[in-house]
Amino acid sequence: MNLSRKEQVIRMAAELFREKGYAASSMRDLAQKLGIEAASLYSHIKSKEEILRSLCFDMAAEFRRSLDSVEKLKAPASEKLRLGIIGHIGVMAKDLTASAVFMNEHRHLSGPFLRDFLLLRINYINRFKAIIEEGIKNGEFKGNIDTKLSVMTLFSSLNWMPQWYDPGGTIDSHNIGQQLSEMLINGLRKQNP
């Protein structure tokens, strides 16, 4: 895959932000990592925050797209939730570095960008919550569960993946999605007497 110079800058910046954190990373650090003069960076990118915005909002768009087709399925809520979890894991596994930045460094976005980002994130989480509520309504899931607690537990489990997942390990991301979805959905599922 041939990356444009701007894409190369963003990819290297993601690595730097993951290693050092956004706040501790400078444009000079990034230029050094790229092997260019700091002044040359500005012909590709306006600011460090522009890079962070690009990483965060591009990832948010990928997460939203991964759920779009799942929500349209004529399937039980448990199947939608399973596919949503697998999709979420798939997006993160595709670029663990950008995922880690997305999860940990978004808080450094400035005012209106942070607000817009948080609204996108809340909307995405609420889409999963709606699937859980659908499962409660149709009797698939227990009626006495707290949907907010359920969805926050779900995302707490999923969003740590960039910290521990080894793409060269023995288990692939799809299999992780299958196993995690099974564990999480079984906790919600109504048990037959």
Backbone as CSV, one residue per row, in Angstrom:
resi,resn,N_x,N_y,N_z,CA_x,CA_y,CA_z,C_x,C_y,C_z
1,MET,0.844,-1.176,0.000,0.000,0.000,0.000,0.890,1.241,0.000
2,ASN,0.662,2.122,-0.952,1.417,3.367,-1.051,0.725,4.475,-0.268
3,LEU,1.389,4.965,0.754,0.821,6.034,1.567,1.334,7.380,1.073
4,SER,0.446,8.373,1.082,0.887,9.731,0.765,1.800,10.199,1.893
5,ARG,2.523,11.275,1.656,3.427,11.795,2.699,2.621,12.204,3.933
6,LYS,1.446,12.803,3.722,0.605,13.198,4.857,0.177,11.967,5.654
7,GLU,-0.211,10.885,4.967,-0.599,9.651,5.651,0.582,9.059,6.423
8,GLN,1.783,9.159,5.844,2.984,8.683,6.543,3.209,9.496,7.819
9,VAL,3.027,10.808,7.722,3.188,11.683,8.886,2.186,11.283,9.969
10,ILE,0.939,11.077,9.575,-0.105,10.714,10.549,0.194,9.362,11.182
11,ARG,0.632,8.393,10.384,0.957,7.058,10.915,2.123,7.125,11.910
12,MET,3.169,7.867,11.559,4.318,8.025,12.467,3.903,8.776,13.731
13,ALA,3.056,9.775,13.570,2.574,10.528,14.727,1.779,9.612,15.655
14,ALA,0.961,8.738,15.098,0.193,7.794,15.917,1.137,6.929,16.748
15,GLU,2.215,6.456,16.117,3.201,5.652,16.860,3.831,6.465,17.982
16,LEU,4.183,7.716,17.666,4.792,8.585,18.664,3.821,8.871,19.809
17,PHE,2.559,9.190,19.492,1.555,9.480,20.521,1.310,8.255,21.392
18,ARG,1.347,7.073,20.771,1.136,5.849,21.558,2.324,5.606,22.491
19,GLU,3.540,5.847,21.994,4.752,5.615,22.799,4.888,6.628,23.932
20,LYS,4.788,7.916,23.599,5.093,8.983,24.563,3.865,9.672,25.137
21,GLY,2.722,9.494,24.489,1.530,10.255,24.839,1.508,11.537,24.019
22,TYR,0.314,12.023,23.758,0.144,13.214,22.922,0.838,14.421,23.546
23,ALA,0.584,14.647,24.828,1.107,15.853,25.496,2.633,15.889,25.499
24,ALA,3.267,14.740,25.628,4.732,14.690,25.719,5.412,14.643,24.342
25,SER,4.628,14.538,23.289,5.182,14.466,21.932,5.232,15.855,21.310
26,SER,6.324,16.158,20.652,6.448,17.461,19.989,6.563,17.260,18.482
27,MET,6.345,18.331,17.764,6.525,18.280,16.305,7.987,17.979,15.983
28,ARG,8.880,18.448,16.811,10.310,18.155,16.620,10.563,16.648,16.765
29,ASP,9.921,16.021,17.773,10.038,14.563,17.946,9.546,13.835,16.703
30,LEU,8.425,14.319,16.177,7.838,13.693,14.997,8.759,13.848,13.785
31,ALA,9.297,15.038,13.612,10.212,15.276,12.487,11.427,14.355,12.597
32,GLN,11.939,14.215,13.803,13.098,13.349,14.024,12.742,11.897,13.676
33,LYS,11.564,11.457,14.088,11.116,10.091,13.801,10.992,9.862,12.287
34,LEU,10.578,10.921,11.569,10.428,10.844,10.119,11.745,11.072,9.373
35,GLY,12.758,11.596,10.089,14.043,11.882,9.470,14.011,13.122,8.588
36,ILE,13.205,14.104,8.990,13.118,15.353,8.225,13.266,16.542,9.171
37,GLU,13.402,17.722,8.612,13.461,18.950,9.412,12.053,19.272,9.911
38,ALA,11.979,19.818,11.123,10.681,20.164,11.707,9.894,21.103,10.800
39,ALA,10.573,22.057,10.181,9.892,23.012,9.299,9.235,22.302,8.114
40,SER,9.811,21.206,7.664,9.257,20.464,6.526,7.908,19.823,6.867
41,LEU,7.708,19.534,8.140,6.451,18.918,8.550,5.259,19.789,8.190
42,TYR,5.437,21.091,8.333,4.317,22.013,8.153,3.870,22.127,6.702
43,SER,4.604,21.561,5.772,4.126,21.530,4.390,3.133,20.376,4.210
44,HIS,3.062,19.461,5.199,2.164,18.314,5.126,1.017,18.410,6.123
45,ILE,1.261,19.115,7.211,0.302,19.139,8.315,0.371,20.501,8.997
46,LYS,-0.767,21.007,9.471,-0.798,22.337,10.082,-0.344,22.339,11.533
47,SER,-0.734,21.282,12.269,-0.439,21.269,13.702,-0.500,19.843,14.242
48,LYS,-0.010,19.706,15.444,-0.068,18.417,16.124,-1.533,18.031,16.369
49,GLU,-2.345,19.029,16.720,-3.755,18.713,16.972,-4.475,18.278,15.696
50,GLU,-4.093,18.798,14.554,-4.709,18.359,13.299,-4.491,16.856,13.117
51,ILE,-3.328,16.388,13.488,-3.029,14.949,13.395,-3.939,14.175,14.342
52,LEU,-4.052,14.648,15.582,-4.896,13.967,16.561,-6.354,13.968,16.105
53,ARG,-6.826,15.092,15.589,-8.210,15.162,15.076,-8.415,14.143,13.960
54,SER,-7.469,14.092,13.039,-7.575,13.154,11.927,-7.649,11.714,12.440
55,LEU,-6.761,11.362,13.357,-6.758,10.002,13.917,-8.078,9.697,14.618
56,CYS,-8.532,10.596,15.467,-9.733,10.345,16.263,-10.998,10.291,15.412
57,PHE,-11.176,11.255,14.531,-12.407,11.302,13.751,-12.439,10.238,12.652
58,ASP,-11.287,9.883,12.097,-11.246,8.792,11.119,-11.605,7.460,11.774
59,MET,-11.068,7.227,12.971,-11.397,5.994,13.695,-12.880,5.978,14.070
60,ALA,-13.403,7.106,14.535,-14.822,7.181,14.900,-15.699,6.824,13.702
61,ALA,-15.333,7.305,12.525,-16.096,6.997,11.307,-16.042,5.504,10.998
62,GLU,-14.897,4.884,11.198,-14.774,3.435,10.962,-15.642,2.635,11.925
63,PHE,-15.641,3.036,13.191,-16.484,2.341,14.171,-17.956,2.479,13.785
64,ARG,-18.380,3.679,13.408,-19.779,3.892,13.022,-20.141,3.032,11.806
65,ARG,-19.259,3.005,10.805,-19.529,2.202,9.603,-19.644,0.713,9.936
66,SER,-18.839,0.256,10.880,-18.862,-1.172,11.226,-20.211,-1.588,11.809
67,LEU,-20.943,-0.637,12.370,-22.227,-0.942,12.993,-23.415,-0.688,12.064
68,ASP,-23.214,0.102,11.026,-24.318,0.473,10.129,-25.075,-0.737,9.581
69,SER,-24.368,-1.667,8.971,-25.046,-2.809,8.344,-25.631,-3.757,9.397
70,VAL,-24.992,-3.841,10.546,-25.474,-4.712,11.623,-26.860,-4.259,12.087
71,GLU,-27.036,-2.970,12.249,-28.315,-2.449,12.740,-29.458,-2.709,11.755
72,LYS,-29.162,-2.817,10.481,-30.194,-3.005,9.453,-30.633,-4.462,9.311
73,LEU,-29.896,-5.377,9.931,-30.212,-6.800,9.795,-31.560,-7.141,10.414
74,LYS,-32.263,-8.050,9.776,-33.471,-8.631,10.362,-32.994,-9.870,11.116
75,ALA,-32.496,-9.638,12.321,-31.898,-10.715,13.112,-32.202,-10.457,14.592
76,PRO,-32.092,-11.496,15.415,-32.280,-11.292,16.849,-31.243,-10.291,17.393
77,ALA,-31.603,-9.636,18.474,-30.704,-8.655,19.087,-29.378,-9.292,19.487
78,SER,-29.411,-10.532,19.944,-28.169,-11.199,20.351,-27.216,-11.345,19.159
79,GLU,-27.763,-11.603,17.974,-26.928,-11.728,16.773,-26.379,-10.355,16.366
80,LYS,-27.214,-9.337,16.446,-26.754,-7.978,16.141,-25.636,-7.566,17.104
81,LEU,-25.831,-7.877,18.380,-24.813,-7.523,19.367,-23.517,-8.285,19.099
82,ARG,-23.643,-9.565,18.769,-22.464,-10.383,18.454,-21.704,-9.788,17.272
83,LEU,-22.419,-9.449,16.213,-21.774,-8.885,15.026,-21.226,-7.486,15.292
84,GLY,-21.902,-6.721,16.127,-21.405,-5.393,16.507,-20.093,-5.483,17.267
85,ILE,-20.016,-6.443,18.173,-18.785,-6.656,18.952,-17.649,-7.103,18.025
86,ILE,-17.940,-8.048,17.144,-16.924,-8.532,16.203,-16.453,-7.391,15.307
87,GLY,-17.385,-6.557,14.853,-17.027,-5.399,14.026,-16.148,-4.412,14.767
88,HIS,-16.480,-4.146,16.014,-15.704,-3.210,16.841,-14.271,-3.725,17.009
89,ILE,-14.160,-5.005,17.350,-12.843,-5.633,17.506,-12.076,-5.580,16.185
90,GLY,-12.767,-5.823,15.077,-12.123,-5.793,13.760,-11.544,-4.430,13.425
91,VAL,-12.280,-3.365,13.740,-11.787,-2.003,13.493,-10.537,-1.749,14.333
92,MET,-10.582,-2.132,15.597,-9.419,-1.900,16.461,-8.213,-2.708,16.008
93,ALA,-8.438,-3.958,15.640,-7.327,-4.837,15.251,-6.675,-4.385,13.952
94,LYS,-7.441,-3.718,13.087,-6.898,-3.274,11.801,-5.764,-2.269,12.002
95,ASP,-5.857,-1.453,13.054,-4.797,-0.484,13.342,-4.734,-0.256,14.847
96,LEU,-3.991,-1.127,15.521,-3.905,-1.069,16.982,-3.296,0.236,17.478
97,THR,-2.363,0.782,16.715,-1.721,2.036,17.124,-2.734,3.175,17.106
98,ALA,-3.449,3.326,16.001,-4.476,4.379,15.922,-5.570,4.129,16.953
99,SER,-5.918,2.872,17.195,-6.934,2.542,18.195,-6.499,2.986,19.587
100,ALA,-5.243,2.740,19.919,-4.730,3.140,21.234,-4.781,4.659,21.384
101,VAL,-4.409,5.379,20.337,-4.458,6.843,20.374,-5.909,7.296,20.523
102,PHE,-6.800,6.699,19.750,-8.229,7.008,19.798,-8.770,6.836,21.213
103,MET,-8.419,5.730,21.852,-8.950,5.426,23.187,-8.326,6.288,24.283
104,ASN,-7.038,6.600,24.159,-6.322,7.226,25.276,-6.002,8.702,25.118
105,GLU,-5.908,9.196,23.902,-5.413,10.561,23.709,-6.473,11.560,23.240
106,HIS,-7.693,11.100,22.969,-8.748,12.002,22.486,-9.004,13.173,23.437
107,ARG,-8.739,12.972,24.707,-9.006,14.020,25.711,-8.174,15.284,25.471
108,HIS,-7.167,15.204,24.616,-6.330,16.370,24.314,-6.882,17.215,23.161
109,LEU,-7.999,16.792,22.577,-8.628,17.620,21.544,-9.096,18.922,22.190
110,SER,-9.055,20.008,21.451,-9.496,21.287,22.012,-11.019,21.392,21.965
111,GLY,-11.547,22.285,22.777,-12.958,22.560,22.996,-13.977,21.974,22.044
112,PRO,-14.252,22.645,20.924,-15.337,22.164,20.060,-15.044,20.788,19.451
113,PHE,-13.801,20.485,19.198,-13.461,19.172,18.627,-13.674,18.067,19.650
114,LEU,-13.315,18.336,20.901,-13.540,17.347,21.953,-15.037,17.122,22.135
115,ARG,-15.805,18.198,22.153,-17.257,18.076,22.306,-17.841,17.244,21.162
116,ASP,-17.456,17.549,19.922,-17.967,16.797,18.766,-17.561,15.330,18.840
117,PHE,-16.320,15.089,19.241,-15.832,13.718,19.361,-16.636,12.968,20.422
118,LEU,-16.836,13.587,21.574,-17.566,12.920,22.657,-19.016,12.649,22.263
119,LEU,-19.619,13.551,21.503,-20.987,13.317,21.010,-21.025,12.118,20.062
120,LEU,-20.029,12.001,19.196,-19.952,10.837,18.302,-19.808,9.547,19.109
121,ARG,-18.971,9.604,20.123,-18.736,8.413,20.954,-20.000,8.020,21.714
122,ILE,-20.690,9.012,22.284,-21.930,8.731,23.019,-22.977,8.144,22.075
123,ASN,-23.066,8.694,20.872,-24.017,8.180,19.893,-23.714,6.725,19.553
124,TYR,-22.443,6.420,19.360,-22.036,5.055,19.025,-22.380,4.096,20.170
125,ILE,-22.066,4.483,21.385,-22.377,3.658,22.557,-23.883,3.461,22.676
126,ASN,-24.644,4.529,22.438,-26.104,4.430,22.532,-26.689,3.493,21.480
127,ARG,-26.027,3.350,20.361,-26.485,2.405,19.340,-26.374,0.969,19.861
128,PHE,-25.322,0.658,20.598,-25.200,-0.661,21.228,-26.240,-0.815,22.329
129,LYS,-26.443,0.257,23.083,-27.446,0.235,24.156,-28.829,-0.070,23.573
130,ALA,-29.144,0.513,22.416,-30.436,0.268,21.766,-30.582,-1.204,21.372
131,ILE,-29.489,-1.837,20.953,-29.542,-3.269,20.612,-29.831,-4.079,21.872
132,ILE,-29.205,-3.722,22.980,-29.466,-4.427,24.244,-30.918,-4.212,24.666
133,GLU,-31.401,-2.983,24.548,-32.800,-2.692,24.901,-33.767,-3.477,24.018
134,GLU,-33.429,-3.621,22.740,-34.242,-4.434,21.822,-34.297,-5.881,22.311
135,GLY,-33.151,-6.394,22.777,-33.101,-7.764,23.290,-33.914,-7.947,24.562
136,ILE,-33.954,-6.927,25.391,-34.781,-6.988,26.608,-36.253,-6.978,26.209
137,LYS,-36.593,-6.081,25.291,-37.987,-5.916,24.851,-38.526,-7.193,24.216
138,ASN,-37.693,-7.866,23.415,-38.195,-9.074,22.741,-37.985,-10.352,23.559
139,GLY,-37.492,-10.206,24.797,-37.383,-11.350,25.696,-36.117,-12.177,25.551
140,GLU,-35.181,-11.736,24.722,-33.912,-12.474,24.579,-33.015,-12.272,25.796
141,PHE,-33.010,-11.046,26.302,-32.144,-10.684,27.425,-32.980,-10.508,28.684
142,LYS,-32.339,-10.657,29.812,-33.000,-10.505,31.110,-33.663,-9.131,31.201
143,GLY,-34.828,-9.096,31.797,-35.569,-7.844,31.909,-35.090,-6.932,33.018
144,ASN,-34.315,-7.478,33.938,-33.913,-6.682,35.109,-32.485,-6.148,35.010
145,ILE,-31.894,-6.151,33.817,-30.523,-5.653,33.701,-30.508,-4.147,33.479
146,ASP,-29.471,-3.525,33.967,-29.273,-2.088,33.771,-28.544,-1.929,32.438
147,THR,-29.199,-1.301,31.463,-28.607,-1.214,30.129,-27.356,-0.346,30.104
148,LYS,-27.325,0.701,30.922,-26.130,1.546,30.955,-24.951,0.747,31.510
149,LEU,-25.170,0.025,32.598,-24.115,-0.818,33.167,-23.672,-1.866,32.144
150,SER,-24.620,-2.451,31.444,-24.299,-3.480,30.447,-23.418,-2.928,29.336
151,VAL,-23.804,-1.775,28.799,-23.056,-1.220,27.676,-21.689,-0.704,28.129
152,MET,-21.599,-0.166,29.332,-20.304,0.304,29.818,-19.376,-0.880,30.121
153,THR,-19.926,-1.976,30.615,-19.130,-3.194,30.832,-18.630,-3.726,29.492
154,LEU,-19.514,-3.725,28.505,-19.145,-4.161,27.156,-17.956,-3.358,26.635
155,PHE,-18.053,-2.034,26.676,-16.976,-1.206,26.132,-15.720,-1.240,27.000
156,SER,-15.877,-1.421,28.291,-14.687,-1.571,29.140,-13.912,-2.818,28.726
157,SER,-14.631,-3.859,28.380,-13.979,-5.098,27.932,-13.337,-4.937,26.559
158,LEU,-14.048,-4.315,25.636,-13.566,-4.213,24.258,-12.408,-3.230,24.099
159,ASN,-12.476,-2.114,24.784,-11.552,-1.024,24.499,-10.156,-1.188,25.093
160,TRP,-9.927,-2.238,25.847,-8.576,-2.522,26.352,-7.750,-3.313,25.352
161,MET,-8.387,-3.761,24.290,-7.707,-4.615,23.318,-6.375,-4.063,22.814
162,PRO,-6.265,-2.763,22.492,-4.964,-2.281,21.998,-3.818,-2.454,23.004
163,GLN,-4.157,-2.626,24.276,-3.124,-2.775,25.304,-2.566,-4.197,25.369
164,TRP,-3.392,-5.186,25.047,-2.944,-6.562,25.259,-2.906,-7.437,24.008
165,TYR,-3.593,-7.051,22.949,-3.686,-7.931,21.777,-2.371,-7.983,21.011
166,ASP,-1.962,-9.190,20.676,-0.756,-9.419,19.882,-1.180,-9.986,18.527
167,PRO,-1.126,-9.158,17.458,-1.577,-9.641,16.153,-0.752,-10.820,15.628
168,GLY,0.413,-11.029,16.170,1.237,-12.156,15.750,1.025,-13.377,16.639
169,GLY,0.103,-13.275,17.577,-0.145,-14.362,18.527,-0.968,-15.491,17.923
170,THR,-1.431,-16.354,18.788,-2.113,-17.570,18.349,-3.597,-17.368,18.047
171,ILE,-4.164,-16.249,18.453,-5.595,-16.017,18.244,-5.796,-14.777,17.378
172,ASP,-6.625,-14.893,16.354,-6.860,-13.740,15.480,-7.993,-12.878,16.027
173,SER,-8.135,-11.692,15.477,-9.098,-10.731,16.007,-10.539,-11.216,15.860
174,HIS,-10.850,-11.942,14.787,-12.215,-12.441,14.613,-12.549,-13.435,15.725
175,ASN,-11.597,-14.299,16.040,-11.797,-15.284,17.104,-11.953,-14.583,18.457
176,ILE,-11.181,-13.530,18.678,-11.334,-12.755,19.920,-12.742,-12.170,19.977
177,GLY,-13.195,-11.609,18.856,-14.551,-11.061,18.795,-15.600,-12.114,19.097
178,GLN,-15.420,-13.304,18.551,-16.366,-14.407,18.802,-16.401,-14.758,20.289
179,GLN,-15.210,-14.926,20.877,-15.150,-15.327,22.280,-15.689,-14.242,23.215
180,LEU,-15.288,-12.994,22.967,-15.776,-11.901,23.811,-17.285,-11.738,23.683
181,SER,-17.801,-11.816,22.468,-19.244,-11.651,22.293,-20.003,-12.768,22.999
182,GLU,-19.487,-13.983,22.926,-20.139,-15.104,23.601,-20.178,-14.871,25.111
183,MET,-19.050,-14.460,25.688,-19.011,-14.207,27.132,-19.970,-13.097,27.541
184,LEU,-19.933,-12.003,26.794,-20.736,-10.844,27.159,-22.230,-11.080,26.913
185,ILE,-22.571,-11.707,25.819,-23.986,-11.952,25.502,-24.576,-12.989,26.446
186,ASN,-23.800,-14.001,26.817,-24.312,-15.004,27.751,-24.671,-14.397,29.108
187,GLY,-23.988,-13.342,29.489,-24.317,-12.648,30.729,-25.632,-11.885,30.648
188,LEU,-26.043,-11.537,29.445,-27.296,-10.789,29.247,-28.490,-11.716,28.981
189,ARG,-28.192,-12.881,28.386,-29.236,-13.758,27.886,-30.129,-14.286,29.020
190,LYS,-31.418,-14.313,28.726,-32.400,-14.872,29.660,-32.190,-16.376,29.684
191,GLN,-32.113,-16.935,30.871,-31.908,-18.374,31.011,-33.254,-19.095,31.011
192,ASN,-33.328,-20.200,30.284,-34.560,-20.983,30.295,-34.650,-21.764,31.594
193,PRO,-35.853,-21.789,32.197,-36.015,-22.519,33.485,-35.858,-24.012,33.309
